[in-house]
Amino acid sequence: MASSGNKNINAKLVLLGDVGAGKSSLVLRFVKDQFVEFQESTIGAAFFSQTLAVNDATVKFEIWDTAGQERYHSLAPMYYRGAAAAIIVFDITNQASFERAKKWVQELQAQGNPNMVMALAGNKADLLDARKVSAEEAEIYAQENSLFFMETSAKTATNVKDIFYEIAKRLPRVQPAENPTGMVLPNGPGATAVSSSCCA
Ligand SMILES: Nc1nc2c(ncn2[C@@H]2O[C@H](COP(=O)(O)OP(=O)(O)OP(=O)(O)O)[C@@H](O)[C@H]2O)c(=O)[nH]1
């Protein structure tokens, strides 16, 4: 069937991962092209939106940046429920954060949307000297679990736009009825709303 021009796709995306893995920093880099050395730990969750043009579609990501601290774990289903995509983030210099990422993958496989596009981000790829998780190990794990894997650096911007772009390419082109996000904006100091677009 011939394509009928550009499609507009709304996609709820959630970031999950250990405390300090760099979830907020990846979002800040993607949405504002900024990086801060001392990013504060997220409280609850924060919301952002960002539009990305891919070949055949314009994807509006509705991004939930969750808090990695264990005490917020029970809130996570609110954010991944109905999500079209997830980025599970670990820190390549921290083996425990990779183990935590695997736990998130298991939880999403058990309770998330079965068609969810899942990306595994090995973040802080600029800190090569401190690496504890090899790219090979993460790649094998990703392949075995139907995720795609990229090493990213929020600091240098390496692969940040690319990981969102790869997700955008993989999203189903047929949208389910009306906005499935059921979105309720969070309260509290971690909550931020940003709307912008990029990438002609
Ligand atoms: N060198 C380097 N540091 C990074 C990178 N990404 C994040 N950081 C730093 O790591 C720390 C934690 O980053 P955050 O973005 O707050 O991590 P988070 O996963 O959102 O943490 P929580 O909100 O506590 O769950 C901050 O000091 C960041 O500056 C990166 O790619 N490279």
The ligand as a Tripos MOL2 file, in Angstrom:
@<TRIPOS>MOLECULE
LIG
   32    34     1     0     0
SMALL
NO_CHARGES

@<TRIPOS>ATOM
      1 N1         30.7860   11.2510   32.9650 N.pl3     1 LIG1
      2 C1         29.4590   11.1570   32.8420 C.ar      1 LIG1
      3 N2         28.6550   11.4810   33.8770 N.ar      1 LIG1
      4 C2         27.3250   11.3650   33.7040 C.ar      1 LIG1
      5 C3         26.7330   10.9230   32.4920 C.ar      1 LIG1
      6 N3         25.3940   10.9150   32.6480 N.ar      1 LIG1
      7 C4         25.1520   11.3260   33.8970 C.ar      1 LIG1
      8 N4         26.3000   11.6090   34.5340 N.ar      1 LIG1
      9 C5         26.4430   12.0860   35.9140 C.3       1 LIG1
     10 O1         25.9600   11.0880   36.7780 O.3       1 LIG1
     11 C6         25.2430   11.6620   37.8670 C.3       1 LIG1
     12 C7         23.8480   11.0740   37.9500 C.3       1 LIG1
     13 O2         23.1450   11.4660   36.7910 O.3       1 LIG1
     14 P1         21.5410   11.5660   36.7640 P.3       1 LIG1
     15 O3         21.1650   11.9680   35.3870 O.co2     1 LIG1
     16 O4         21.0510   12.3920   37.8880 O.co2     1 LIG1
     17 O5         21.1520   10.0540   37.0610 O.3       1 LIG1
     18 P2         19.6850    9.4550   37.2480 P.3       1 LIG1
     19 O6         19.7190    8.0930   36.6630 O.co2     1 LIG1
     20 O7         18.6600   10.3880   36.6860 O.co2     1 LIG1
     21 O8         19.5760    9.3790   38.8240 O.3       1 LIG1
     22 P3         18.2460    9.3370   39.7660 P.3       1 LIG1
     23 O9         17.3990   10.5100   39.3950 O.co2     1 LIG1
     24 O10        18.7840    9.4760   41.1580 O.co2     1 LIG1
     25 O11        17.5940    8.0260   39.5340 O.co2     1 LIG1
     26 C8         25.2520   13.1810   37.6360 C.3       1 LIG1
     27 O12        26.2540   13.7550   38.4320 O.3       1 LIG1
     28 C9         25.5910   13.3270   36.1720 C.3       1 LIG1
     29 O13        26.2950   14.5070   35.8880 O.3       1 LIG1
     30 C10        27.6180   10.6040   31.4170 C.ar      1 LIG1
     31 O14        27.2160   10.2000   30.3100 O.2       1 LIG1
     32 N5         28.9660   10.7320   31.6560 N.ar      1 LIG1
@<TRIPOS>BOND
     1     1     2 1
     2     2     3 ar
     3     2    32 ar
     4     3     4 ar
     5     4     5 ar
     6     4     8 ar
     7     5     6 ar
     8     5    30 ar
     9     6     7 ar
    10     7     8 ar
    11     8     9 1
    12     9    10 1
    13     9    28 1
    14    10    11 1
    15    11    12 1
    16    11    26 1
    17    12    13 1
    18    13    14 1
    19    14    15 2
    20    14    16 1
    21    14    17 1
    22    17    18 1
    23    18    19 2
    24    18    20 1
    25    18    21 1
    26    21    22 1
    27    22    23 2
    28    22    24 1
    29    22    25 1
    30    26    27 1
    31    26    28 1
    32    28    29 1
    33    30    31 2
    34    30    32 ar
@<TRIPOS>SUBSTRUCTURE
     1 LIG1         1 GROUP 0 **** ****
